[in-house]
Amino acid sequence: MTLKLVALLALALLLTCLALLNFSLGFLLGVTLVPPAAAVRPGGNRLPLAILLVLTTPGLSLFVAVLVERELLEAPAGLGEAWQRFLGALGQGLLQEHLHGAHLSPLLA
């Protein structure tokens, strides 16, 4: 329980600092990360909770956002094209970090 408390405090500190810099990114990460992190309990069956934590990672959220964006544009993308767009988004974030010093872009990566 102490480890869970420390992990939740670290997550809260990260999201608070992030919300001061970019509120929308902090809010979206908070919505996707806090419920699964709070649901994890020590002991018991860990497999369903491990799957839940993997499904709510920021990387998977970005991949799903790429799929939803293509669907809303009425040009559905296959998994291969969505994967290429996902990698392109990560690459653009790293490029912005190196060129412009945008430190928030690699946080999602």
Buried (B, 14 or more C-beta within 10 A) or exposed (E): EEEEEEEBEEBEEBBEEBBEEBEEBBEBBBEBBBEBBEEBEEEEEEEEBEEBBEEBEBEEBBBBBBBEEBEEEEEEBEEEBBEEBBEEBBEEBBEBBEEEEBEBBEBBE
